[in-house]
Amino acid sequence: MWKKIYSYFKRYPAQQKVVAAMLSYGLSVKKGKIFCGNIELSASKMARALKVDRRAIITTAETIMKHKEMREFFSDLMPTSNFKEAASKMGWGVIEIIPKDASMPGILANVSKIIADEKISIRQAIVDDYVLKEEPRLYIITEKPLKGNMIEKIKKAKGVKGVATY
């Protein structure tokens, strides 16, 4: 699917940048306008933030609207809250998993089982899409910070290359 999306923008690097940001932030397109949830975003402010011309924002939305498959996909995107940076202020734990191969099935299952076996609740799990990110990660936010022995178990879990905690 990602290759197909990018194929519409292969000759337009600025529009590729816009599409990548839209996918990263869960920005949708409805009636030719870009939205974060139900909040319409300004093309000029997006352009400044992404360091592209405002026309690249407008043209990207127009291209998406012209193609049924893309229009249907982008109309249903939703932004998601990410607690990674704020977790410590709530006394929660954050563990970052560096995968050996991000396309390998079961990494999240293996790590979450280790956490569940210790009777710790997972508040959130965010996985970077391995097609969209050059170095994808799995972030798990837990109800409390994890102890050293759990970190060692997680490091040995199938598919885990490395671990960082915050």
C-alpha positions as CSV (number, residue, x, y, z in Angstrom):
1,M,0.0,0.0,0.0
2,W,2.8,2.4,0.9
3,K,4.5,2.0,-2.4
4,K,1.3,2.7,-4.2
5,I,0.7,5.9,-2.1
6,Y,4.2,7.1,-2.8
7,S,3.9,6.2,-6.5
8,Y,1.4,9.1,-6.9
9,F,4.1,11.5,-5.6
10,K,7.3,10.0,-7.0
11,R,8.2,13.0,-9.0
12,Y,7.4,15.5,-6.2
13,P,9.7,15.4,-3.2
14,A,7.9,18.2,-1.4
15,Q,4.6,16.3,-1.7
16,Q,6.3,13.1,-0.6
17,K,7.4,15.0,2.5
18,V,3.8,16.1,3.1
19,V,2.4,12.6,2.7
20,A,5.0,11.2,5.1
21,A,4.0,13.8,7.7
22,M,0.3,13.0,7.2
23,L,0.9,9.3,7.7
24,S,3.2,10.0,10.7
25,Y,0.7,12.3,12.5
26,G,-2.5,10.5,11.3
27,L,-3.7,13.5,9.3
28,S,-6.8,13.0,7.2
29,V,-8.1,14.6,4.0
30,K,-11.8,15.5,3.7
31,K,-13.3,17.6,1.0
32,G,-9.8,18.6,-0.2
33,K,-8.7,19.9,3.2
34,I,-6.3,18.4,5.7
35,F,-7.5,17.6,9.2
36,C,-6.1,16.5,12.6
37,G,-9.2,14.8,14.0
38,N,-11.9,17.2,13.3
39,I,-9.6,20.3,13.3
40,E,-8.9,21.7,9.9
41,L,-5.2,22.6,9.5
42,S,-3.9,25.7,7.7
43,A,-1.9,24.9,4.5
44,S,0.5,27.8,5.3
45,K,1.2,26.7,8.8
46,M,1.7,23.1,7.7
47,A,4.0,24.4,4.9
48,R,6.1,26.4,7.4
49,A,6.4,23.4,9.8
50,L,7.4,21.0,7.0
51,K,9.6,23.6,5.2
52,V,7.7,23.2,1.9
53,D,5.8,25.6,-0.3
54,R,2.1,26.0,0.7
55,R,1.2,24.8,-2.8
56,A,2.7,21.4,-2.0
57,I,0.2,21.0,0.8
58,I,-2.7,22.0,-1.4
59,T,-1.6,19.9,-4.3
60,T,-1.0,16.8,-2.1
61,A,-4.6,17.1,-0.7
62,E,-5.9,17.5,-4.3
63,T,-4.0,14.5,-5.5
64,I,-5.4,12.4,-2.7
65,M,-8.9,13.5,-3.4
66,K,-8.6,12.6,-7.1
67,H,-7.8,8.9,-6.5
68,K,-10.6,6.8,-4.9
69,E,-8.3,4.4,-3.0
70,M,-6.2,7.1,-1.5
71,R,-9.3,9.3,-0.7
72,E,-10.9,6.4,1.1
73,F,-7.7,5.6,3.0
74,F,-6.8,9.2,4.0
75,S,-10.4,10.1,4.9
76,D,-10.2,7.5,7.7
77,L,-6.9,8.4,9.3
78,M,-7.0,9.4,13.0
79,P,-4.3,11.0,15.2
80,T,-3.2,9.1,18.2
81,S,-1.9,10.4,21.5
82,N,1.6,9.3,22.3
83,F,2.5,9.2,26.1
84,K,6.2,8.5,25.6
85,E,7.5,11.9,26.5
86,A,5.0,12.6,29.3
87,A,5.0,9.2,30.9
88,S,7.6,10.0,33.6
89,K,5.5,12.9,34.9
90,M,2.8,10.4,35.7
91,G,5.1,7.9,37.3
92,W,4.8,5.5,34.4
93,G,7.6,3.5,32.7
94,V,8.7,3.7,29.1
95,I,10.6,1.0,27.4
96,E,11.9,1.4,23.8
97,I,12.4,-1.8,21.9
98,I,14.9,-1.9,19.0
99,P,13.9,-4.9,16.8
100,K,16.3,-7.2,15.0
101,D,13.8,-7.2,12.1
102,A,10.8,-5.0,12.5
103,S,8.7,-7.0,10.1
104,M,9.1,-10.1,12.2
105,P,5.7,-11.1,13.8
106,G,5.4,-11.5,17.6
107,I,7.8,-9.0,19.0
108,L,5.1,-7.0,20.8
109,A,3.5,-10.3,21.9
110,N,6.8,-11.6,23.4
111,V,7.6,-8.4,25.2
112,S,4.0,-7.8,26.5
113,K,3.9,-11.4,27.9
114,I,7.0,-10.7,29.9
115,I,5.4,-7.5,31.3
116,A,2.1,-9.2,32.0
117,D,3.8,-12.1,33.8
118,E,5.0,-9.5,36.3
119,K,1.4,-8.3,36.7
120,I,2.2,-4.8,35.3
121,S,-0.4,-3.2,33.1
122,I,0.5,-1.7,29.7
123,R,-1.0,1.7,29.3
124,Q,0.0,2.1,25.7
125,A,2.0,0.4,22.9
126,I,3.1,2.3,19.9
127,V,4.8,0.6,17.0
128,D,6.5,2.5,14.2
129,D,5.6,1.2,10.7
130,Y,8.7,-0.5,9.4
131,V,7.9,0.8,5.9
132,L,7.6,4.4,6.9
133,K,10.5,4.6,9.4
134,E,14.1,3.9,8.6
135,E,14.8,2.6,12.1
136,P,11.4,1.6,13.5
137,R,10.8,1.1,17.3
138,L,8.3,-0.3,19.6
139,Y,7.4,1.9,22.6
140,I,5.6,0.4,25.6
141,I,4.3,2.7,28.3
142,T,3.7,0.8,31.6
143,E,1.8,1.7,34.7
144,K,5.1,1.8,36.6
145,P,8.8,1.7,35.6
146,L,10.2,-1.8,35.0
147,K,12.8,-3.4,37.2
148,G,16.3,-4.4,36.0
149,N,15.5,-8.1,35.9
150,M,12.6,-7.5,33.6
151,I,14.7,-5.4,31.3
152,E,17.2,-8.3,31.1
153,K,14.3,-10.7,30.2
154,I,13.0,-8.3,27.5
155,K,16.5,-8.0,26.0
156,K,16.5,-11.8,25.5
157,A,13.0,-11.9,24.0
158,K,12.7,-13.2,20.5
159,G,13.1,-10.4,17.9
160,V,14.6,-7.9,20.3
161,K,18.0,-6.4,19.4
162,G,18.2,-3.7,22.1
163,V,16.3,-2.0,24.8
164,A,16.2,1.6,26.2
165,T,14.2,2.8,29.2
166,Y,13.2,6.4,30.1
